[in-house]
Amino acid sequence: MAIVVRIDVELARRKMSVGEFAERVGLTPANVAVLKNGRAKAVRFSTLEAMCRVLGCQPGDLLEWVDD
């Protein structure tokens, strides 16, 4: 099983740069890249909440489970 991170889709919908997103969420651009590229091993709920607040979306808009 794989969890696919869809941050890039939501950023594109809002025409928001990674830098702006990172600043508004309180992450470094490098950490956003780790999340976007699926290399993160975990995400804190507080971070997920901040990402959803900034993007005006639900957690399911950012994370998707895909069967191998």
C-alpha positions as CSV (number, residue, x, y, z in Angstrom):
1,M,0.0,0.0,0.0
2,A,1.1,3.5,-0.7
3,I,0.1,6.9,0.6
4,V,0.3,9.5,-2.2
5,V,0.7,13.1,-1.2
6,R,-1.3,15.6,-3.4
7,I,0.1,18.9,-2.1
8,D,1.3,19.8,-5.6
9,V,-2.2,19.5,-7.0
10,E,-3.7,21.7,-4.3
11,L,-1.0,24.3,-4.8
12,A,-1.5,24.4,-8.5
13,R,-5.3,24.8,-8.0
14,R,-4.6,27.9,-5.9
15,K,-1.6,29.1,-8.0
16,M,0.4,29.2,-4.8
17,S,4.2,28.8,-4.8
18,V,6.0,26.3,-2.5
19,G,7.8,29.2,-0.8
20,E,4.5,31.0,0.0
21,F,2.9,27.8,1.2
22,A,5.9,26.9,3.4
23,E,5.9,30.3,5.0
24,R,2.2,30.3,5.7
25,V,2.3,26.8,7.1
26,G,5.4,27.3,9.1
27,L,7.7,24.8,7.3
28,T,10.9,25.2,5.4
29,P,10.7,24.8,1.6
30,A,12.9,21.7,2.0
31,N,10.4,20.1,4.3
32,V,7.6,20.8,1.9
33,A,9.6,19.2,-0.8
34,V,10.1,16.1,1.4
35,L,6.3,15.9,1.8
36,K,5.5,16.6,-1.8
37,N,7.9,13.9,-3.0
38,G,6.5,11.3,-0.7
39,R,9.7,10.9,1.3
40,A,8.2,11.8,4.6
41,K,7.7,9.0,7.1
42,A,5.2,10.9,9.3
43,V,3.2,14.1,9.4
44,R,2.1,15.7,12.6
45,F,-1.6,16.4,12.9
46,S,-0.8,20.0,13.8
47,T,1.1,20.3,10.4
48,L,-1.7,18.6,8.5
49,E,-4.1,21.0,10.2
50,A,-2.0,24.0,9.2
51,M,-1.7,22.8,5.6
52,C,-5.5,22.3,5.4
53,R,-6.1,25.8,6.9
54,V,-3.8,27.5,4.4
55,L,-5.2,25.6,1.4
56,G,-8.9,25.6,2.6
57,C,-9.1,21.8,2.0
58,Q,-9.7,18.5,3.8
59,P,-6.9,16.0,4.8
60,G,-8.3,13.7,2.1
61,D,-7.5,16.3,-0.5
62,L,-3.8,16.1,0.4
63,L,-3.4,12.4,1.1
64,E,-4.6,9.5,-0.9
65,W,-4.2,5.7,-0.2
66,V,-3.4,3.7,-3.4
67,D,-3.4,0.0,-3.5
68,D,-0.1,-1.5,-4.8
